[in-house]
Amino acid sequence: MSGQVKDRIIEIIAEQAVLEPSDISLDQSLEDLGIDSMGLVEAIFSIEESFDIQVPFNANEPEKSDFDISSVQAIVTAVEGLIKKQTA
C-alpha cells in the first residue's frame, strides 16, 4: 500500500503544480513546487477523496495543524498514518 499511497500523492501534487510526476521529489516542499494556498487546499481535497480519509488541516492556520505539509515525504507519511488509524 505504501508505494501506492506515495505514487497517488505525487500524482495529486504534480497535477496542482502543473508538473509531471517524475519532476516531483520527496524532499521538495509545496512552496518549492510553486503550489499556493489555493493549490494546497485543492490537493488536500483530492487526498481526502482518493484515500477516503479526513485530513485534520486548517487552511487558515496551517502552522497549527497536526498534518505536516513541510515536504512531499511529510505529506505521504501523514496520509499513511491517517490510513492506519482508519483501518485500526
C-alpha positions as CSV (number, residue, x, y, z in Angstrom):
1,M,0.0,0.0,0.0
2,S,2.8,2.4,0.9
3,G,4.1,2.7,-2.7
4,Q,0.6,3.2,-4.0
5,V,0.0,6.0,-1.4
6,K,3.2,7.7,-2.3
7,D,2.5,7.5,-6.1
8,R,-1.0,8.8,-5.8
9,I,0.1,11.7,-3.6
10,I,2.8,12.6,-6.1
11,E,0.2,12.5,-8.9
12,I,-2.1,14.8,-6.9
13,I,0.8,17.3,-6.2
14,A,2.1,17.1,-9.7
15,E,-1.4,18.0,-11.0
16,Q,-1.6,21.0,-8.7
17,A,1.9,22.1,-9.6
18,V,1.3,21.5,-13.4
19,L,4.3,19.3,-13.5
20,E,5.0,15.7,-14.5
21,P,5.1,13.2,-11.5
22,S,8.7,12.4,-12.4
23,D,9.5,16.1,-11.7
24,I,8.5,15.7,-8.1
25,S,10.9,14.6,-5.4
26,L,10.1,13.6,-1.9
27,D,12.3,16.3,-0.3
28,Q,10.6,19.2,-2.0
29,S,8.2,21.5,-0.3
30,L,4.9,22.6,-1.9
31,E,6.3,26.1,-2.0
32,D,9.4,24.7,-4.0
33,L,6.9,23.3,-6.4
34,G,5.0,26.6,-6.8
35,I,1.8,25.4,-5.1
36,D,0.0,28.3,-3.4
37,S,-2.6,28.1,-0.6
38,M,-5.4,27.5,-3.0
39,G,-3.5,24.7,-4.7
40,L,-2.8,23.2,-1.2
41,V,-6.5,23.2,-0.4
42,E,-7.3,21.5,-3.7
43,A,-4.5,18.9,-3.0
44,I,-6.0,18.2,0.4
45,F,-9.4,17.7,-1.0
46,S,-8.0,15.3,-3.6
47,I,-6.1,13.4,-1.0
48,E,-9.2,13.1,1.2
49,E,-11.2,11.9,-1.8
50,S,-8.6,9.4,-3.1
51,F,-8.0,7.7,0.3
52,D,-11.4,8.2,1.9
53,I,-9.9,10.0,4.9
54,Q,-10.4,13.2,6.8
55,V,-7.3,15.4,6.9
56,P,-7.0,17.5,10.1
57,F,-6.0,20.6,8.3
58,N,-6.9,24.2,8.9
59,A,-6.1,26.2,5.7
60,N,-6.4,29.5,7.6
61,E,-3.7,28.3,10.1
62,P,-1.6,25.6,8.6
63,E,1.1,26.0,11.2
64,K,-1.3,24.9,13.9
65,S,-2.3,21.8,12.0
66,D,-1.4,18.2,13.0
67,F,-1.0,17.5,9.3
68,D,2.6,18.0,8.3
69,I,2.9,19.7,4.9
70,S,6.6,20.6,5.1
71,S,7.6,18.3,2.3
72,V,6.1,15.8,-0.1
73,Q,7.6,13.0,2.1
74,A,5.9,14.5,5.2
75,I,2.6,14.5,3.4
76,V,3.0,10.9,2.4
77,T,3.9,9.9,6.0
78,A,0.9,11.9,7.4
79,V,-1.5,10.3,5.0
80,E,-0.2,6.8,5.7
81,G,-0.7,7.5,9.4
82,L,-4.3,8.6,8.8
83,I,-5.0,5.5,6.7
84,K,-3.6,3.3,9.5
85,K,-5.7,5.0,12.1
86,Q,-8.8,4.5,10.0
87,T,-8.2,0.8,9.4
88,A,-7.2,0.1,13.1
